[in-house]
Amino acid sequence: MNSYHFDGTDRYHLDAELKAVVNIALAMEKPLLLTGEAGTGKTQLALETARALGLPVEILRCKSTIKGEEACYVQDTVLRLNDARFGSGESGRRVDQFYDYVIWGPIGRAFRADRKVVLLLDEIDKTESDVQDNLLDILEECQFTIREVNETVKAQIRPAIFITSNAKRELSDPFLRRCFCHHIAFPAPEEMRAILALHYPNTHPELIETALKIFYELRDRGFEKPPATSELIDWIGALERDGKMPDPEFPPLTGLLLKRSADILKYRQRRFGRH
């Protein structure tokens, strides 16, 4: 059992249930899968955990084309071929040395680190299910094989693993079984006030309350991408800088809250009575 413990930070509000699951995942060294809509603080939780514990971070930004192997390492074959043809100059590389041409991916760097690392797999739901299962095999065993030289890279210090999903695609049952899972629900107004208090402790309460009322009213309109916590934080900062109390009937700077073109057009049609 390790002694790492996360209590939240001056930038991240942590409710009791989330605090419990983060710390049990740290203690038992299990991957923590965080689900929830975009903007609920999943990625930020991993980053703030690392900041609070003084740990370095390695981030794998997942995409549909990613393969498990490239998250660990790739060989720069183009550079190796170029050195073979024209020489490596004063670089110190040797064509007969495979590792001179290895580029370590986030998992490879985390496994090779000489201290504990927070390893974040961001938006895992963008990958195919076979890639997900392959990654979990690697993370569970904390090792992978470099097939070109048939050598194994094994972590001497298991990283703290955070995985996020926006639930765009269902994750496989084997993947879910091997993680601790927590769904971050969208904050209710009272919890949102606590979040905003971390970011804007000195902002006028009337501005906060007016902004919250407008924000939740917009979220209830059924937009394709309703405004999320991150948009609200940015919007309040802009309102404070503007120095004016927002009008609930005609709120300013709504482009900071609504990002999709269809949502902006829908809002304008309703606001100005266009059909």
C-alpha positions as CSV (number, residue, x, y, z in Angstrom):
1,M,0.0,0.0,0.0
2,N,1.3,3.4,-0.9
3,S,0.8,6.7,1.0
4,Y,-0.6,8.8,-1.9
5,H,-3.7,10.6,-0.9
6,F,-5.7,13.3,-2.8
7,D,-8.0,15.8,-1.0
8,G,-8.8,18.1,-3.9
9,T,-7.0,21.4,-4.7
10,D,-7.7,25.1,-4.8
11,R,-8.7,24.5,-8.5
12,Y,-10.7,21.3,-8.1
13,H,-13.8,20.6,-6.0
14,L,-13.9,17.0,-4.8
15,D,-17.1,15.5,-3.5
16,A,-17.0,12.7,-0.9
17,E,-17.7,9.8,-3.2
18,L,-15.2,10.9,-5.9
19,K,-12.6,11.5,-3.2
20,A,-13.1,8.0,-1.9
21,V,-12.8,6.3,-5.3
22,V,-9.8,8.3,-6.3
23,N,-7.9,7.4,-3.1
24,I,-8.9,3.7,-3.2
25,A,-7.7,3.5,-6.8
26,L,-4.4,5.1,-5.8
27,A,-4.0,2.8,-2.8
28,M,-4.8,-0.4,-4.7
29,E,-3.0,0.8,-7.9
30,K,-6.0,0.1,-10.1
31,P,-6.9,2.0,-13.3
32,L,-9.6,4.6,-12.6
33,L,-12.1,5.0,-15.4
34,L,-14.0,8.3,-15.3
35,T,-17.1,8.8,-17.4
36,G,-19.4,11.7,-17.9
37,E,-20.2,14.4,-20.4
38,A,-17.5,16.7,-21.7
39,G,-16.6,19.5,-19.4
40,T,-17.4,17.7,-16.1
41,G,-13.7,17.7,-15.0
42,K,-12.5,14.2,-15.8
43,T,-9.2,15.2,-17.4
44,Q,-8.7,18.0,-14.9
45,L,-9.1,15.5,-12.1
46,A,-6.0,13.5,-13.3
47,L,-4.0,16.7,-13.8
48,E,-4.9,18.1,-10.4
49,T,-4.1,14.8,-8.7
50,A,-0.7,14.9,-10.2
51,R,-0.2,18.5,-9.2
52,A,-1.3,17.9,-5.7
53,L,0.9,14.8,-5.2
54,G,3.9,16.4,-7.0
55,L,3.9,13.7,-9.7
56,P,4.8,14.1,-13.4
57,V,2.1,13.4,-16.0
58,E,2.1,11.4,-19.2
59,I,-0.9,11.8,-21.4
60,L,-2.2,9.6,-24.2
61,R,-4.7,11.6,-26.3
62,C,-6.7,8.8,-27.8
63,K,-8.1,8.8,-31.4
64,S,-9.8,6.3,-33.7
65,T,-6.6,5.4,-35.5
66,I,-4.3,4.8,-32.5
67,K,-2.7,1.4,-31.9
68,G,-1.6,0.1,-28.6
69,E,1.9,-0.4,-29.8
70,E,2.4,3.3,-30.7
71,A,1.2,4.3,-27.3
72,C,4.3,2.5,-26.0
73,Y,6.9,3.1,-28.7
74,V,7.6,3.6,-32.4
75,Q,10.7,3.2,-34.4
76,D,11.8,6.1,-36.6
77,T,12.5,4.0,-39.6
78,V,12.8,7.0,-41.9
79,L,15.6,8.5,-39.8
80,R,17.3,5.2,-39.6
81,L,17.2,4.7,-43.4
82,N,18.4,8.3,-43.9
83,D,21.4,7.7,-41.5
84,A,22.2,4.4,-43.3
85,R,22.3,6.2,-46.6
86,F,23.9,9.5,-45.7
87,G,25.5,9.0,-42.2
88,S,24.4,10.3,-38.8
89,G,26.9,13.1,-38.6
90,E,27.7,14.2,-35.1
91,S,24.3,13.0,-33.7
92,G,25.9,10.0,-31.9
93,R,23.3,7.7,-33.5
94,R,24.5,4.3,-34.8
95,V,22.4,2.5,-37.4
96,D,23.1,-0.9,-35.8
97,Q,21.7,0.3,-32.5
98,F,17.9,-0.1,-32.5
99,Y,17.3,2.0,-29.4
100,D,18.9,5.0,-31.1
101,Y,15.8,5.2,-33.3
102,V,13.1,4.5,-30.7
103,I,10.6,7.2,-29.9
104,W,8.9,6.3,-26.6
105,G,5.2,6.9,-26.3
106,P,3.3,8.1,-23.2
107,I,3.0,4.5,-21.8
108,G,6.6,3.7,-22.6
109,R,7.8,6.9,-20.8
110,A,5.6,6.2,-17.8
111,F,6.9,2.6,-17.5
112,R,10.5,3.6,-17.9
113,A,10.3,6.5,-15.3
114,D,12.4,6.2,-12.2
115,R,9.5,7.6,-10.1
116,K,5.7,7.3,-9.9
117,V,3.9,8.9,-12.8
118,V,0.3,9.8,-13.4
119,L,-0.6,8.2,-16.7
120,L,-3.8,9.6,-18.3
121,L,-5.5,7.9,-21.2
122,D,-7.8,10.6,-22.4
123,E,-11.1,9.8,-24.3
124,I,-10.5,6.1,-24.5
125,D,-14.0,5.7,-26.1
126,K,-12.6,7.1,-29.4
127,T,-10.6,3.9,-29.9
128,E,-11.7,0.5,-31.1
129,S,-12.6,-2.2,-28.6
130,D,-9.6,-4.4,-29.5
131,V,-7.3,-1.5,-28.9
132,Q,-8.9,-0.9,-25.6
133,D,-8.4,-4.5,-24.5
134,N,-4.9,-4.5,-25.7
135,L,-4.1,-1.3,-23.7
136,L,-5.7,-2.8,-20.6
137,D,-3.5,-5.9,-21.0
138,I,-0.4,-3.7,-21.1
139,L,-1.5,-1.6,-18.2
140,E,-2.6,-4.5,-16.0
141,E,0.7,-6.3,-16.5
142,C,2.7,-3.0,-16.6
143,Q,4.8,-4.3,-19.4
144,F,5.1,-4.6,-23.1
145,T,7.3,-6.3,-25.6
146,I,9.4,-4.5,-28.2
147,R,8.8,-7.0,-31.0
148,E,11.7,-5.9,-33.2
149,V,14.3,-7.0,-30.7
150,N,12.0,-9.3,-28.5
151,E,12.7,-7.4,-25.4
152,T,10.3,-6.6,-22.6
153,V,9.9,-3.2,-21.0
154,K,8.5,-3.6,-17.5
155,A,7.6,-0.8,-15.1
156,Q,9.5,-0.9,-11.8
157,I,7.1,1.6,-10.3
158,R,3.4,1.2,-11.3
159,P,1.9,4.5,-12.6
160,A,-1.3,6.0,-11.2
161,I,-3.6,5.4,-14.2
162,F,-6.6,7.6,-15.0
163,I,-8.8,6.8,-18.0
164,T,-11.5,9.1,-19.3
165,S,-14.5,8.5,-21.5
166,N,-17.3,10.7,-22.9
167,A,-19.4,7.6,-23.6
168,K,-19.4,8.2,-27.3
169,R,-18.8,4.5,-27.8
170,E,-19.6,1.6,-25.4
171,L,-16.5,0.1,-23.7
172,S,-16.1,-3.6,-23.7
173,D,-17.1,-5.7,-20.6
174,P,-13.5,-7.0,-20.0
175,F,-12.3,-3.4,-20.1
176,L,-14.9,-2.3,-17.5
177,R,-14.2,-5.3,-15.3
178,R,-10.6,-4.4,-14.9
179,C,-11.1,-0.8,-13.9
180,F,-12.5,1.0,-10.9
181,C,-15.3,3.1,-12.5
182,H,-16.9,6.4,-11.5
183,H,-19.4,8.5,-13.4
184,I,-19.0,12.2,-12.8
185,A,-22.6,13.6,-13.0
186,F,-23.1,17.1,-14.1
187,P,-23.0,19.4,-11.0
188,A,-26.2,20.5,-9.4
189,P,-26.4,24.3,-8.8
190,E,-25.2,24.0,-5.2
191,E,-22.2,22.0,-6.2
192,M,-21.5,24.4,-9.1
193,R,-21.4,27.3,-6.6
194,A,-18.7,25.4,-4.7
195,I,-16.7,24.9,-7.9
196,L,-17.1,28.5,-8.9
197,A,-16.0,29.6,-5.4
198,L,-12.6,28.0,-6.1
199,H,-12.1,30.0,-9.3
200,Y,-13.9,33.3,-8.3
201,P,-13.7,33.7,-4.5
202,N,-14.1,37.5,-4.7
203,T,-16.6,37.8,-7.5
204,H,-19.9,39.6,-6.7
205,P,-22.5,37.0,-5.5
206,E,-25.2,38.7,-7.6
207,L,-23.1,38.1,-10.8
208,I,-22.5,34.5,-9.8
209,E,-26.2,33.9,-9.2
210,T,-27.4,35.6,-12.4
211,A,-24.8,33.7,-14.4
212,L,-25.8,30.4,-12.9
213,K,-29.5,31.1,-13.7
214,I,-28.8,31.9,-17.3
215,F,-26.4,28.9,-17.6
216,Y,-28.8,26.3,-16.3
217,E,-31.6,27.8,-18.4
218,L,-29.5,27.4,-21.5
219,R,-28.6,23.8,-20.6
220,D,-32.4,23.0,-20.4
221,R,-33.0,24.1,-24.0
222,G,-31.9,20.9,-25.6
223,F,-28.8,22.1,-27.4
224,E,-26.7,19.6,-29.3
225,K,-23.7,20.6,-27.0
226,P,-25.1,22.2,-23.9
227,P,-22.6,24.5,-22.1
228,A,-20.4,22.7,-19.6
229,T,-18.6,23.7,-16.4
230,S,-15.5,24.8,-18.3
231,E,-17.6,27.2,-20.5
232,L,-19.3,28.6,-17.4
233,I,-15.9,29.3,-15.7
234,D,-14.6,31.1,-18.8
235,W,-17.9,33.0,-19.3
236,I,-17.9,34.3,-15.7
237,G,-14.3,35.4,-16.1
238,A,-15.3,37.3,-19.3
239,L,-18.4,38.9,-17.5
240,E,-16.3,40.0,-14.6
241,R,-13.8,41.6,-17.0
242,D,-16.6,43.3,-18.9
243,G,-17.8,44.8,-15.6
244,K,-21.5,44.6,-16.3
245,M,-24.2,42.5,-14.7
246,P,-25.6,40.1,-17.4
247,D,-29.2,40.7,-18.5
248,P,-31.1,37.4,-18.2
249,E,-33.3,38.3,-21.2
250,F,-30.3,39.2,-23.4
251,P,-27.2,37.6,-21.9
252,P,-23.9,38.9,-23.4
253,L,-21.0,36.8,-24.8
254,T,-23.1,33.7,-25.4
255,G,-20.5,32.5,-27.9
256,L,-18.4,31.5,-24.9
257,L,-21.2,29.2,-23.8
258,L,-22.5,27.8,-27.1
259,K,-19.9,26.4,-29.4
260,R,-21.8,24.5,-32.1
261,S,-23.1,26.4,-35.1
262,A,-26.5,24.7,-35.0
263,D,-26.8,25.6,-31.3
264,I,-25.9,29.3,-31.9
265,L,-28.4,29.5,-34.8
266,K,-31.1,27.8,-32.7
267,Y,-30.5,30.3,-29.8
268,R,-30.6,33.3,-32.2
269,Q,-33.8,32.2,-33.8
270,R,-35.5,31.9,-30.4
271,R,-34.0,35.1,-29.1
272,F,-34.9,37.2,-32.1
273,G,-38.0,35.3,-33.1
274,R,-36.6,34.1,-36.5
275,H,-38.1,31.0,-38.1
